């Protein structure tokens, strides 16, 4: 249920509504826009049938939310959300957010060199994995906390915000102490205990789409985070599993406009995992920006053939710099900037 307030509604009106609805066992979430404030109610809405909310002072109208994802929906918030990610990075604004860096953190000097180069090329966030979920238990699993320490030090030295994956609810507090943004990987999109923990942590979250998940399931996972009070969520389309074997995954360009119709959350794309081939990353990145994506997440390594993981889909630093020039032109054509 959504309560749309009158433009002249007072803070006292809002407090009165919150007190009454919370007394009914409903959780209220206030969203203040430029012209209107709305209150989203989560809980057993049958209780509202005996309380006419329309008569409360300051209320303009009351509307049911038809989508199963309440807080994520465009019905709850009509305008697109902007999420500040740390430093100057913002997702959902006119300027695209560009996250770039290696799949895995391999050492301080290597990460610092890449950080400086991708920042110089126009990236405003550094990505790097300290915990790596791998299909094989024998593959490199990441440097763990030592990698997090390197990420934080490099971010400070290079003056760039950082994002890294968290895989376990028990590690949320640890990762929060080192990174500017959590990443929830495709394998953990429906790890609901983890989603609840990052929702409580009050730090921006990058939520990747599951490898076989529908858009509805993806948005429902985002709802878990927002339901805990954390509205700083950015969605990431990273490709889904189809019958096609020429690419690692099939990046769903359709998801970009669909998500923008259904949700106010920003959405970026990951063409590195979406294709699994460095030669295809540029084409899909340009297509995503043209389709309305709010940014890109791209794997970059100084020497992909020596990368500890996912080297086949990494761009070199010069290749990334060239791509940024191309993306700048595409962004300008659709009214955005990098």
Secondary structure, 3 states (H helix, E strand, C coil): CEEEECCCCCHHHHHHHHHHHHHCCCEEEEEECCCCEEEEEECCHHHHHHCCHHHCCCEEEEECCCCCCCCCECCCCCCCCCEEEECCEEECCCECEEEEECCECCCHHHHHHHHHHHHHHCCCEEECECCCCCCCCCCCCCCCHHHHHHHHHHHHHHCCEEEEECCCHHHHHHHHCCCCEEEECHHHCCCHHHHHHHHHHCCCEEEECCCCCCHHHHHHHHHHHHHCCCCCEEEEECCECCCCCCCCCECCCHHHHHHHHHECCEEEECHHHHHCCHHHHHHHHHHHHHHCCCEEEEEECCCHHHCCCCHHHCECHHHHHHHHHHHHHHHHHCCCEC
